Amino acid sequence: MRDFTEKKRKTAVALGFEPGDEAPKILATGQGHVAEKIIEGAKENDIPIHRDPKLAKTLSELDFGDYIPPELYEVVIQVLMYVDRIDSVKEKMNARPKDE
């Protein structure tokens, strides 16, 4: 019988991409308490969070600093596009004049 606590254990992965990088890379990965800390840090720093447990599990098998493999480019590009849209919306909201 399978242990269901393992199935529900949270996994988090932080990705980064800088101009000139060959691909996005792993900045942090963890499960359980470490995953909670990664998510908490993202929220504290206003970094968008995308929930995809299957992708997180796959990426968590990579090491810190590893570039994502080519077979994951398409799905990770979708995540980065989501993050870019979130950032654009935040910029527009912050650019609105505030009522005084």
N, C-alpha and C positions, 0 to 999 in steps of 0.2 A: 504494500500500500504506500502511496506517495505522501510525503510530508507536505501538507498544505501551507504551513508557515513559510516554507522556502518559496512557494509560488507567490505569496503575497509580499515578500520582502522587496522593498523599494530599491531601485537602482537609478543612479543619476550619473550623467556624463556631461562635462563641460567641454565645448568645442571652441577653437579659436581659428581665425584666418586673418592673415596680414597680407597686404599686397606684396607680391614677390614669392609667397609660399607656393609650393607645388600643389598643395591641397590643404583642406582644413586639418587641424591636428588636435589630439587629445590634450586638454589642459588639466583635467581632473576626472577621476572616476571613483565610484564607491557604492557600497550597498548598505542598507540599514541606517545606522546612526551617521555614517560618513555621507551617505546620500542626502540625508536631511540637512547636514551642514553645507553641502554643495548648493542645495536648493535655497537654503537660508541666505547664504552668501550672494547668490544671484539676485534674490529679492532685495536684499539690503543695498545692492549696487545697481538696482534698476535694470538688471539684465533680463531680457525676455526669456520665458521658460516655455518649452514645447514638450508636451507629453506624448511619448511614443515608447511604451515599455519594451516592445520587441526590438526596436532600434537601439534603445539604451542597453539592453542585454547584450546585443551583438557588439556594440562599441566598447562595452565594459571589458571585453576580452582583450582589447588592445592595451598597450602600456602608455604611460605618461610620455608625451612628446611624439608619439607615433602619428604619422600621417594616416588619414583614413584610406582604406584600400579602394582601388578603382571601381570595384563592383558595388561600392556603397555611394559613389559620387552622386548619382541621380537622386537618391532619397535624401542625402544630406543637403544637396542643393535646394531641395524643396523646403527643408527646415530653415536654411539660411535665408531663403526668399521670404518665408513667414516672419522671421526675425526682422528682416529689412522693412517689411510692411508695418510691423508693430512700431519700429523706430520712426518711420515716416509719420505715422499717425500721432505719436507722442510729440514730434517736432512741430506738427501743425497745431496741436492743442496748446503747446507752450508758446507758440508765436501769436496766438490770439491776444488782442488787447484785453486787459483785465478791467472790470468795472471798478471805478474808484469811489 
